[in-house]
Amino acid sequence: MRYTARKVRIPSKGGSMKLLVLAPESGENRPGVLWIHGGGYVTGMAGVVWMSRAKNLVARFGAVVVSPEYRLAGKAPYPAALEDCHSALLWLKEHARELGVRGDQLIVGGESAGGGLAAALCLYERDVGGVRIAFQLPLYPMLDNEDTVTSRDNHAPVWNTRLNHYGWARYLRGLPGGPVPAYAAAARAKDFSGLPPAYTFVSTREPFYAETLAYVENLRRAGVEATVDVYPGLFHAFDM
């Protein structure tokens, strides 16, 4: 399917934010996807969407994908990235008709830190933001600021324990002492009910293996449909 790409600037709490919009050349009543790039909360850009699974949602299934260039932790720690993703989701909903998107078929997804932000955004919209999300695609998501059995002492390629500690420290550095909120690290959530159905995949060598499986299990226990595929022996972001 042929599709186009364009850049849009929207207001945000950081001043303004760039969105990269991928859309089929024609069609209506399409799903709209907010796709959040990875990078450990400290690096990356909207253009990472070209390397992600999201472009296949456009080319193969006719979805409209919006990728926000949210503020990175080096510039502004939590909650800046979450605020920017909420602003981008609001823009997608408000421009649904113009984009040929169904307002009741909004999907949120991303890889790595983007998957963590997608999960956190689902919690935030359920509790505070009010945008109804139909489905979530947090791929090998960065969810847990505390070490798990697979993020502790992990030396796999691409992402490992050292980088994971650095990313979380930068992202959470603006928080006062005390418990980390679930909107910052979705693994800290106590209530997973009412969240959108989910699909994810993860590999066994990477740090986020245990926290991904735990997230899926927490969703299922709360009565949320959730599916995960596991790829043995591979490392973080192997698909990219």
C-alpha positions in Angstrom: 0.0 0.0 0.0 1.3 3.4 -1.0 1.6 6.0 1.8 3.0 9.4 2.5 5.0 11.0 5.3 4.8 14.5 6.6 5.9 16.5 9.6 3.5 18.5 11.8 4.3 20.8 14.7 1.9 21.0 17.7 1.9 22.9 21.0 3.3 21.0 24.0 4.3 21.9 27.5 7.9 22.0 26.2 6.9 24.7 23.7 6.3 22.8 20.6 6.8 19.2 19.4 7.3 17.6 16.0 5.1 14.7 14.9 5.9 12.4 12.0 2.7 11.3 10.3 2.6 8.2 8.0 -0.7 7.7 6.2 -2.0 5.8 3.3 -2.7 7.9 0.2 -6.4 7.2 0.4 -9.0 5.6 2.7 -11.3 6.2 5.6 -12.3 4.7 8.9 -8.7 3.5 9.5 -7.1 2.7 12.8 -5.0 5.5 14.2 -1.7 4.5 15.9 0.4 6.6 18.3 3.8 5.0 17.9 6.4 6.1 20.6 10.0 5.6 19.8 12.5 3.8 22.0 15.9 4.9 23.2 16.0 4.2 27.0 14.2 7.6 27.6 17.5 9.3 26.9 17.9 9.1 23.1 16.0 8.6 19.9 13.7 10.6 17.6 10.4 10.4 15.8 12.3 9.1 12.7 13.0 5.8 14.4 9.5 4.9 13.2 11.1 4.0 9.9 13.0 1.1 11.6 10.0 -0.1 13.7 7.1 -2.4 13.3 4.8 0.6 12.9 5.6 1.3 9.3 4.2 -2.2 8.5 0.9 -1.2 10.1 0.7 1.5 7.5 1.9 -0.4 4.5 0.1 -3.7 5.2 -3.0 -2.7 7.1 -3.7 0.9 6.1 -3.3 2.4 9.6 -2.3 6.0 10.2 0.8 6.3 12.4 1.7 9.4 14.4 5.2 9.4 16.0 6.0 12.1 18.5 9.4 13.6 19.1 8.9 13.8 22.8 11.3 15.5 25.2 14.1 13.2 26.2 15.3 12.8 29.8 18.5 14.7 29.2 16.4 17.8 28.5 13.5 17.2 30.8 12.9 14.2 33.1 9.6 12.6 34.0 6.8 13.6 33.4 7.8 15.5 30.3 7.8 12.5 27.9 4.4 11.4 29.2 3.0 14.9 28.9 4.2 15.1 25.3 2.8 11.6 24.4 -0.6 12.7 25.9 -0.5 15.8 23.8 0.2 13.8 20.6 -2.6 11.4 21.4 -5.0 14.3 21.9 -3.9 15.7 18.5 -4.5 12.3 16.9 -8.0 12.1 18.4 -8.9 15.7 17.6 -7.7 15.3 14.0 -9.2 11.9 13.5 -11.7 12.9 10.8 -9.1 14.9 8.9 -6.8 11.9 9.0 -9.5 9.4 8.0 -9.1 7.7 11.4 -11.8 6.2 13.5 -11.9 8.0 16.8 -12.9 4.7 18.6 -9.9 2.7 17.1 -6.9 4.5 18.6 -3.9 2.3 19.3 -0.9 3.2 21.4 2.4 1.3 20.9 6.1 1.6 20.8 9.3 -0.3 21.3 11.6 -0.4 24.4 11.2 2.9 26.3 8.5 3.7 23.8 6.7 0.6 24.9 7.1 1.7 28.5 5.6 5.0 27.7 2.8 3.3 25.8 1.9 1.3 28.9 2.2 4.3 31.2 0.0 6.3 28.8 -2.7 3.7 28.9 -2.7 4.0 32.8 -2.7 7.8 32.6 -5.5 8.0 30.1 -7.6 5.5 32.1 -7.2 7.5 35.3 -6.6 11.1 34.2 -6.4 12.0 30.5 -9.6 10.4 29.4 -8.7 9.4 25.9 -10.1 6.0 25.2 -7.4 3.7 23.8 -8.7 0.6 22.0 -5.5 -1.5 22.0 -1.9 -1.3 23.2 1.3 -2.6 21.5 4.2 -2.2 24.0 6.9 -4.2 22.3 9.7 -5.4 24.7 8.8 -2.5 26.9 11.0 -0.7 29.5 8.6 -0.9 32.4 10.4 -1.5 35.7 12.8 0.9 37.3 13.8 -1.8 39.8 16.1 -4.7 38.8 14.3 -8.0 37.8 15.8 -11.4 37.4 16.7 -10.7 33.8 17.6 -7.0 34.0 20.1 -7.6 36.9 23.6 -8.5 35.8 22.6 -8.5 32.1 25.4 -8.1 29.6 23.6 -8.8 26.3 24.1 -6.6 23.2 22.3 -3.3 22.6 20.8 -2.8 26.1 22.1 -4.1 29.4 22.1 -3.5 33.1 24.5 -0.6 33.0 22.5 1.3 30.3 19.2 0.4 32.0 20.4 2.0 35.3 21.6 5.1 33.5 18.3 5.5 31.5 16.1 5.2 34.6 18.3 7.5 36.7 18.1 10.2 34.0 14.3 9.8 33.5 13.4 9.7 37.2 15.9 12.3 38.5 13.2 15.0 39.0 11.1 12.9 41.4 11.3 13.5 45.1 12.0 10.6 47.4 9.3 8.0 47.9 7.5 5.5 45.7 7.9 5.9 41.9 4.5 6.5 40.3 3.0 4.0 37.9 2.8 6.8 35.2 6.6 6.9 35.3 7.2 3.1 35.5 4.2 1.0 34.7 5.5 -2.0 36.7 4.7 0.0 39.8 0.9 0.0 39.0 -1.3 -1.8 41.6 -4.5 -1.9 39.4 -4.4 -3.1 35.8 -8.1 -3.4 35.4 -9.8 -1.4 32.6 -6.7 -1.2 30.5 -6.8 -1.9 26.7 -6.1 -5.4 25.3 -2.5 -5.9 24.6 0.0 -7.7 22.3 3.7 -7.7 22.8 6.8 -9.8 22.0 10.1 -10.1 23.8 13.3 -12.1 23.6 14.9 -14.2 26.3 18.4 -12.7 26.5 17.3 -9.1 27.0 16.9 -7.2 30.2 13.1 -6.7 29.8 12.1 -10.3 29.4 10.9 -10.8 33.0 9.1 -7.4 33.3 7.3 -8.0 30.0 6.0 -11.4 31.1 5.0 -9.9 34.4 3.1 -7.1 32.7 1.2 -9.5 30.5 0.4 -11.7 33.6 -0.8 -8.6 35.5 -3.1 -7.7 32.7 -4.5 -11.2 32.5 -5.1 -11.4 36.2 -7.1 -8.1 35.9 -9.3 -9.6 33.2 -7.5 -7.8 30.3 -6.8 -9.8 27.1 -3.1 -9.9 26.6 -0.8 -12.0 24.3 2.9 -12.3 24.2 5.3 -14.1 21.8 8.7 -15.1 23.1 11.8 -15.3 20.8 14.5 -17.6 22.4 18.1 -16.6 22.4 17.7 -13.1 20.9 18.7 -9.8 22.3 17.0 -6.4 22.8 15.5 -4.8 19.7 16.6 -7.7 17.5 13.8 -6.9 15.1 15.2 -3.5 14.3 
